[in-house]
Amino acid sequence: MPVNLHSRKAHDQLFTFLKRIPLAKRGVIHGFAGSYEQAKRFVELGYKIGVGGTITYQRANKTRDAVRRLPLDCLLLETDSPDMPVFGFQGQVNRPERVFNVFQSLCELRTETPEQIEQCIWQQSVDLFANGNG
């Protein structure tokens, strides 16, 4: 089964731990808000990067840069509903349908078409969670 690992301000420590343990390296680094270098290390271990509301904030430069530079097939969309509000909804309970706001921000950061992004993200989600192969 894939794991969903919430990492908050502990990416380097989590990476060190994951690298050492004999666990299948399959799952998502949920709520990722780190640098390209940190994300790349998780991807090299076999994990997907959870792309959420953080990228909707213009000031989230390092995370937006990471999402822009990583291969599309290692990204998954997510909300942390009811937490992690997207830009424009600060102070409000987050809602699952706001994943569309995350998708829009992702499309602005990437060079692929929205259709290509949608198809790739969908396929990665199915492969990981429905088939367990991700």
N, C-alpha and C positions, 0 to 999 in steps of 0.2 A: 504494500500500500504506500502511496506517496504521502509525504509528511508536509505539513504546513507550519513553517517556523516563523514566529513573529520575532523580529529582531529590532530592538529600539535602542539606538546608541550603543550597540554592542556587536557590530558587524565583525570587527577584527577578532574579538574573543570567540564569537560563534564559529567563525571560519576555522580557527585553530582547533576548537573542539571537534567540529565535523570532520576535519582532515584526519584526526587521530582515531575516531571510533569506527568499529567495523559494522557500519550501517549502510544499507543500500542508499546510494546518493541519488534520491529521486524525490522531488517535491518542489515546494515554492518557498522562497524567502519573502514572506508576507510583510507588507507595509514597508517595503524597502525605501530608505531615504539616506542613501550614501553616495559614494563616488563611483566613477567608472571602474577604477582599479579594484575596489571592493566587490562590485557586482561581477566583474570579470572572473575573479577568483571563485565565487560561488558557482558561476556558470561552468567553469572548468572542472569543478567537482561533479557537475551533473544536475544542478538545481536551476529552476526557472526563477525569474525575478518578477515579483508581484508589483505591478504598476498601478498605483492608486492616486488618491487626491493630492498627494504632494506635488505631482507634476503640473497641477493646475495653477500653482503659485509661481509667478514670474521670478520671485526671489530665490526659488529652490534651484539655484544654478547647477550645483554639482549633481543632483539627482536628474535634472532635466538633461544635462550633458551625458550622463550615463545611459539614459533611455534613448537618446539620440544616436549614440555610438554603438551600442550593443547590437548583435544580430537580432533581427525581428523574431526569429524562431525561439528565442530564449525568454521572451516576455509574455506575461499573462496580465489581463486586466482584472482589477478587483476594486471593491469598495470595502471599507471597514465599517459598514453600517452597523450600528448607529453612530460610530465614532469617525474620526478622520474626515471632517467636512471638506468639500471641494471649495475652491475659490468662489466667492459670492454668496456663500451660505454659512459663513463663520458664525458660531454661536447657535446654530440650529442643529437638530438631530439629522445626521446623514441618512439618506434613503437609497435603497438599492438602484433605483432608476437613474441616479446621478452617475452611474458608471458611464453613461453616455458623455458626460462632461469630461471624464477622464479620457475616453476614446477621442473626443474632439481635440484635446490637448496633445494626445499622442500623435494624431494625424498632423498637427501643426509642427511637431518636432521631427517627424520622419520624412524621408524622401519618397517612400512608396505611396501609392494611391490609397485612399480610404478602403477601397474594395480589397486590395491586396492585404492591407493590415487586418481587416475584419476576417478574411479567410484564414490567414496564418494564425492569428490569435485563437480563432475558433478551433482550428485543427490541433493546435498545441494543447488547448484545454481538454478536448476530447481524448487525445492521446494520453495525457497524463491522468485525468480523473476517471474517464470511462474505461479505458483500456489498461491503465496502469503501466504504460510503456514509456512515458515521457522521460 
